[in-house]
Amino acid sequence: MLTATCALFNARNLSNKLPDFHELLSRNYSMVFVTESWLRNSIVDGHIDNTDQYYIYRKDRSDCLGGGVLTLTSKSYCSYEIAIPEKFRKLEIVVHTVVLSVRKYRFITVYRPAEFN
């Protein structure tokens, strides 16, 4: 059975909230799921997790401002990202698996922009 502490966070521009985000990470959550990360390539993973305690899986929105998703999973778990088929490349989605003993748990972080209503 998976026993984990998780945080859900709608950042609405994580890059200007990094000190607050680092404070959140200091609480040692097992997993942190972030929507509306608004991240770009200029923000490297080391800026997001400055303690190197998490695996970072992210899907930045590259064509315009806003959106993006990010998942951090504690390195105390065996975890890996699942590749998304090419036809879904523009979706803001991250899928990863956590392996515990003989069980696998799949997690999906997705952001659905307002224009998809």
C-alpha positions in Angstrom: 0.0 0.0 0.0 1.3 3.5 -0.9 1.6 5.7 2.1 2.6 9.2 0.9 2.1 12.8 1.7 1.2 14.8 -1.3 0.7 18.5 -2.1 -1.4 19.9 -4.9 -0.4 23.4 -6.0 -1.8 25.7 -8.6 1.2 28.0 -9.0 0.1 30.5 -11.6 3.8 31.3 -12.3 6.1 29.3 -10.2 9.2 31.2 -11.3 8.2 34.2 -9.2 7.2 32.0 -6.2 10.3 29.8 -5.9 11.2 30.8 -2.2 7.7 29.9 -1.1 7.9 26.7 -3.2 11.2 25.8 -1.5 9.5 26.3 1.8 6.7 23.9 0.7 9.3 21.3 -0.3 11.0 21.6 3.0 8.0 19.8 4.5 9.3 16.6 2.9 6.2 15.7 0.8 6.4 12.4 -1.0 5.0 14.0 -4.1 4.1 17.5 -5.2 1.8 18.1 -8.2 1.8 21.6 -9.8 -0.5 23.1 -12.4 0.0 26.4 -14.2 3.7 26.3 -13.6 4.4 28.8 -16.3 8.0 27.5 -16.6 10.3 27.9 -19.5 13.7 26.3 -20.4 15.5 29.2 -18.6 14.3 27.7 -15.3 16.3 24.5 -14.8 15.4 21.7 -12.5 18.0 22.8 -9.9 16.1 26.1 -9.5 12.9 24.2 -8.7 14.4 21.6 -6.3 17.5 23.2 -4.9 18.1 20.3 -2.5 18.1 17.5 -5.2 15.6 15.4 -3.2 13.0 14.9 -5.9 12.7 13.5 -9.4 11.2 16.2 -11.5 8.8 15.5 -14.4 7.6 18.6 -16.2 5.8 19.7 -19.3 6.3 23.4 -20.0 4.1 25.3 -22.4 6.5 26.4 -25.1 4.3 28.4 -27.5 2.7 31.0 -25.2 2.5 32.3 -21.7 0.8 30.3 -18.9 0.0 26.7 -18.4 2.4 23.9 -17.9 2.5 21.1 -15.3 5.1 19.8 -13.0 5.4 16.8 -10.7 8.0 16.2 -8.1 8.5 12.7 -6.5 10.8 12.0 -3.6 14.0 10.2 -4.6 13.2 7.7 -1.8 10.8 6.1 -4.3 11.6 4.2 -7.5 10.0 6.4 -10.1 10.1 6.9 -13.8 8.3 9.0 -16.4 6.0 7.4 -19.0 6.4 8.8 -22.6 3.3 10.3 -24.1 2.6 9.4 -27.7 3.6 12.0 -30.3 0.0 12.7 -31.3 -0.6 14.1 -27.7 2.6 16.2 -27.7 0.8 19.5 -27.3 -1.2 18.4 -24.2 0.0 19.7 -20.9 0.3 16.3 -19.2 3.0 14.4 -17.2 2.6 10.7 -16.5 4.9 8.9 -14.1 5.0 5.6 -12.3 6.1 4.9 -8.7 7.1 1.3 -8.0 6.7 0.0 -4.4 7.5 -3.6 -3.8 5.4 -5.6 -6.2 2.9 -2.8 -7.0 3.1 0.0 -9.5 1.2 3.3 -9.1 0.6 5.6 -12.0 0.1 9.3 -11.5 -1.1 11.8 -14.1 -0.8 15.5 -13.8 -2.7 17.5 -16.4 -3.7 21.1 -17.0 -6.7 21.9 -19.2 -6.6 25.5 -20.4 -9.8 27.6 -20.2 -10.0 27.8 -24.0 -10.9 24.1 -24.1 -14.3 24.8 -22.4 
